[in-house]
Amino acid sequence: MAVETDLRARREAQIREHMESENRHDFDATIETMEHPRYEIVATGEVFDGEEAVRDYYARTRDAFPDQRNRLIAMHHADDATVVEFELQGTHQGDGLGVPATGRAFTCRMAAVFEFAPGGDRVVCERVYFDAATIARQLGLLD
């Protein structure tokens, strides 16, 4: 039981640093929380696999939303994953995602599954779930 509690605490600390370093735009620190950098964005079907692809994802999303930030709401632990509920916010100020900036802000509740190798405490994949229409509507991209 102590081993499970210790592993859970180490995983939770990695996730907190992962999310906080994203808010600071300290992507070197974010990458350090990952054994293998990988994001799967379910709403868009995009997969960013490997450090170069993940760093490009950071650059494009922060170009579009330079003030992008998350707020942790809850964590739910499983054997080799932690499900995180969070709120993402940002203001559309750039065209890094191929859409002209609207200057409008969004707030969207999301969930992410942070996967770990068995017994490991560094992230091997972050799979993010959200309703893309919620964001598009707030940005004025949908009626």
C-alpha positions in Angstrom: 0.0 0.0 0.0 2.8 2.4 0.8 4.4 1.8 -2.6 1.1 2.5 -4.3 0.7 5.7 -2.3 4.2 6.8 -3.0 3.8 6.2 -6.8 0.5 8.0 -6.8 2.1 11.0 -5.1 5.0 11.0 -7.5 2.6 10.9 -10.5 0.5 13.6 -9.1 3.6 15.8 -8.6 4.6 15.2 -12.2 1.2 16.2 -13.5 1.1 19.3 -11.3 4.5 20.4 -12.6 3.4 19.5 -16.2 0.4 21.7 -16.0 2.1 24.6 -14.1 5.0 24.6 -16.5 2.6 24.9 -19.4 1.1 27.9 -17.7 4.6 29.4 -17.3 5.4 28.5 -20.9 8.4 26.7 -19.6 8.2 23.9 -22.1 11.6 22.4 -21.3 10.2 21.7 -17.8 7.0 20.3 -19.3 9.0 17.9 -21.6 11.0 16.8 -18.5 7.7 15.5 -17.0 7.3 13.1 -19.9 9.1 9.8 -20.5 7.9 10.0 -24.1 6.4 13.3 -25.3 3.0 12.5 -26.9 -0.3 14.4 -27.0 -3.5 13.0 -28.5 -6.1 15.7 -29.1 -9.3 13.7 -29.4 -11.6 16.6 -30.6 -9.4 17.3 -33.6 -8.0 13.8 -34.2 -4.4 15.2 -34.0 -1.5 13.2 -32.5 1.8 14.9 -31.7 4.3 12.1 -31.1 7.9 12.8 -30.1 9.6 15.9 -28.7 9.8 17.8 -32.0 6.1 17.3 -32.8 5.1 18.3 -29.2 7.3 21.4 -29.2 5.7 22.4 -32.5 2.3 21.9 -30.9 3.3 24.2 -28.0 4.5 26.8 -30.5 1.4 26.8 -32.6 -1.1 26.8 -29.8 0.7 29.6 -27.9 1.0 31.6 -31.1 -2.8 31.4 -31.4 -3.4 31.8 -27.6 -0.4 33.5 -26.0 -2.2 33.8 -22.6 -3.4 30.1 -22.7 -3.6 28.7 -19.1 -5.2 25.9 -17.3 -6.7 25.5 -13.9 -6.7 22.1 -12.2 -10.1 21.0 -10.9 -9.7 17.4 -9.9 -7.6 14.3 -10.3 -8.8 10.7 -10.4 -6.3 7.9 -10.2 -6.2 4.5 -12.0 -3.6 1.8 -12.2 -1.5 3.3 -15.0 -3.2 6.6 -15.6 -4.6 9.7 -13.9 -7.6 11.5 -15.2 -7.5 15.2 -14.8 -10.4 17.6 -15.0 -9.4 21.2 -15.7 -10.5 24.4 -17.2 -8.6 25.9 -20.1 -8.7 29.6 -21.0 -7.1 31.8 -23.6 -7.6 34.7 -25.9 -7.3 34.2 -29.7 -4.6 36.6 -30.6 -2.6 34.8 -33.4 -3.2 32.6 -36.4 -0.9 29.7 -35.2 -3.8 27.2 -35.8 -4.5 28.5 -39.3 -7.6 30.6 -38.3 -7.4 34.4 -38.3 -7.3 35.8 -34.7 -10.7 36.9 -33.4 -9.4 38.7 -30.3 -12.1 36.8 -28.3 -11.5 34.7 -25.2 -12.7 31.2 -24.3 -13.1 29.1 -21.2 -13.7 25.4 -21.6 -13.9 22.5 -19.1 -11.8 19.6 -20.3 -10.5 16.2 -19.2 -7.1 14.7 -19.9 -5.9 11.2 -19.4 -2.2 11.2 -18.3 -0.9 7.7 -19.1 2.2 6.2 -17.4 4.2 3.1 -18.1 3.5 0.4 -15.5 5.3 1.4 -12.3 6.5 4.6 -13.9 6.1 8.2 -12.7 6.7 10.1 -16.0 4.0 10.7 -18.5 4.0 8.7 -21.7 0.9 10.2 -23.2 -1.6 13.0 -22.5 -4.9 12.4 -24.2 -7.1 15.5 -24.1 -10.9 15.4 -24.4 -13.1 18.6 -25.0 -16.0 19.9 -27.0 -14.4 21.9 -29.9 -17.7 23.6 -30.6 -17.7 25.2 -27.1 -14.4 26.9 -27.9 -15.4 27.8 -31.5 -18.7 29.3 -30.4 -17.0 31.5 -27.8 -14.4 32.7 -30.4 -17.2 33.7 -32.8 -16.3 30.9 -35.3 -19.7 29.2 -35.1 -23.2 30.7 -35.1 
